[in-house]
């Protein structure tokens, strides 16, 4: 429960309200993470919040993509290179890439949901021969809010990548509208397809239902739950969702287990 000190090695603004921090251990280090897991990050004097891990840092640390939406996240987005923050974890379940070997893979991301899926996409790009047909679909509010545009362009060389926006600008030439429309545009064999879905809950529900409508069974659709976590280890109960704790039983869970639970609004 005691945070490990990590130094900010680099800070990259991704969009107006979002930055990606490269964190390196000051002394000692947290264990390696699996794609989909999260850490609890402490902003000294402000507080602690859960942040999904968006990648490995070469120094043995983590990449963390953070959007400024509250007091703690604003403080973390405002750190400078050389500042020290606290890190606990990694915690939670992960995206089961091993189960997708030889199968078609659909990755669906909404908004900041692309960050927890980034390690999965990088693995798919690096070892594409292990899988069948790979498709990445992503949705965002505007072209200016799209995460990792350069990486998306690189990934498009290796597999199908489609991006849609809610509000296009004059330069936008791609699809416009809900990400669910992109499900109908990608090619996969539903009998041998696994899907990883992350984003706002309404987006995850709609995308999962559309995938099921095309024949993908619910147990082969994984979603990442986001609830109000305080401890990260299933003690405080803030993230309880029916019989599950998002931090300990999730955040990554099969849609067959959480479809009904996701209809319950967070207090």
N, C-alpha and C positions, 0 to 999 in steps of 0.2 A: 504493500500500500504506500510505500515511500517512493516518490518520484526519483528517477535517475536523471542527473543533470546532462543536458544535451546543449551544445552550442549551435547557433545558427551560422552555418557555413556560407549559405547563399540565400538570397531572397529574390524571386522572380515574379513580378506582377503578371497575372494571366488575363485579367480584365479589371474593370473599374473597382469591383468590390472583392476580388479574389487574388490570392497570392499562393505560390508554391514555395515552401521552405525546404531547404536541405539541412537536416539536422545530423550532427556528428557527436558521438559520445565524448564527454569530457574525461571521464575515467570510468572504466567498466562499460558495459553496454547491455541493453535489453536483448532478449533472445531474437533470433531471426523470425520473420513473419511469414505467413502463408497468404496468398492473394485473397482479399476479402476481409481480413482481420483488421482490427482497429487498435489505436492506443488512446490512453487518457493523457492529454497534454495540459500542463499547468502553466499558466501565465502568472509569474510571481506577483503577489499582492492583489490579484484579481480573482482567480478561480481556475477551475479545471473542467474540460469538456472532452467528449469522445470525438476523435477525428480518424477517419479511415486512412489507411496507408496507401499512397499512390505509387510507391516504388522504392527500390533499394537505392541507397546512396553509396557511392564508391568508397567512401570512408568507413563503411560499416554501419552507417546510420539509416535514416529514413527520409523519404520524400513525403511531405504532407501538403495537400492542397486544401486551403482554408478560405471560406467565404465569410466576410464580416457581416454577421446578422445579430449579434448580441455583445454584451460587455466583454466576455472572455475572447470570443473570436475576433472582435475588433482590436483587442490588445495584442493578440497573436499576429494579426495581419500588420500591425504597426511595429513589430520588432525590427531591429537592425542587425546587420551582419556582426557577429561577435557576441550578441546577447545570449543569455542562457535561459532555457526553459526546462521544465520538468516533464519526464515521460514515464508512463507506466504501461506495461503490456509486453507484447501484443496479446489481445484478448479475442475471444469469440471463434465462431466457426468460419470456414473458408469456402471459396469456390472449388468444387471438386473436379479439377481438370483431368485427373487420372481416369475418371469414369467416362470421359468423352473420347478416349482414344478410338480412332477408326470411325467416329460418328461425325455427322454434320453438326456445326456449332453456330448458334445464333447469339450474338451479344447485343443487348438493347440497353441504351443509356439515355436517361433524361436529365438535362441540366448538369448539376454537379455530380450526378451519378456516374459520370464518365471517370471520375477520379478513382473510386474503389475498383472499377473494372480495368483500369489501365494496366496493372500487372498481368491480368489475364490476357489482354490483347497483345501485350508484348511477348508473352509466352507463345501464343498462337502464331504470331508473326515469325518468331525465331524457330519454331518447330512445326511448321504447317504440314509437313509430310506425315505427321502422326495422326492427323485428323482428316475428315472428309471435307466437304465444302464449308467454308467459313464466311459468315456475313456479320457485319457490324452496322447497326442502325442507331442513329443518335438524333435527339431532338433538343432544341434550345429556343429561348425566347426570340433572340435576334442574332444576326451574324456576329455582332460585337461581343455577345456573351458566350460564344462557342469556346470550349476548352480545347487546348492542345491542337490548334489548327494545322501546325506543321507536321505533327505526328500523324494526324488523320490523313494527310496527303501521302506520307510515307507508307502507312498501312494500306492505303488504297492500291499500292503496287502489288501487294501480296494477296489480298482478298477483297470481296465486295464491301464497299463502304458507301452508305447513303446517309445524308444529313438533311433534316428538315428544320425549318424555323417557323415560329408563330407569326413574326412580323418582319418581313424582308425589307432590305434597303434597295436602292436603285441598282446596286452592283450585284445583288444576289441572283444567281441563275438556277439554283437548285429547287427541290420540293418545298412547298409551303403547307403547313397544317400539322395535324397530330401525327405522332410517331407511329401510331397504329396503322396508318395508311401505308407505311413502309413495309410492314409485315407482309402485305399482299404483293409487294414488288420483289421480294427476295426469293431465291430458289433453294429449297431444301427438301429432303425426304423425311416426312414427319415420323415414319416408322423407325428412323435411326437418327433422331435429332435431339440434342440437349440445348437448353437456352439458359443464359445468365442475364438477369434483368435487374437494373438498379436505377432509382430515380424517385420522384415524388410518388406516394402510395397510389394515388389515382392513376398515374401513368403505369405503374407496375401492374395493377389489377387489370387495366384495359389491355395492356400488351399481352399479359399472360392469357387472358380470355381469348384474344385474337389468335394467339398461337395454338391454343386448345381447339379453337374453331377450325384451324387448318390441320388438326390431327395430332399435335404434339401432346402426349399425356402429361398431366399436372405434376407427376412425380419426377419428370425430367425437365421441369422448369424451376430454376432456383431464383429466389428474390432476396434482397437485402433489407431487413427491417430497420427503421430508424425510429427510436423512441427516446424519451427523456432519461438518459443514463446519468447516474451520479457516482456510483462506485465502480462500475465496470466488471464486477465479479459476482453479481447475483445476490448481494446482501441487502441493499437498501430497498428494493422493490419498486423503484420509480419506473422501471422499464417493463414491468409485468404486463403481459398481454395474454389474458386467459390463463392457461396452465404454463405458459412459457415466459422466460425472461429473455428479452432481446439481447442482452449482453452475454449471457451464459449459454443459452440454447441457440442463439443466433450470433451475429445478425443474419447470416446466410442460411436460409431454410427452404425446403421444397414447397412449392406452391400448394401441393396437396395437403400440407400440414397447416398452412396459414391462411388459405383463401377466405374461410369464414371469419377468422379472427381479424383480418385486415379491414373488415367492414366496421369494426369498433373504432370510434374516433378517440384520439388521445386527449386526456383531460388537460 
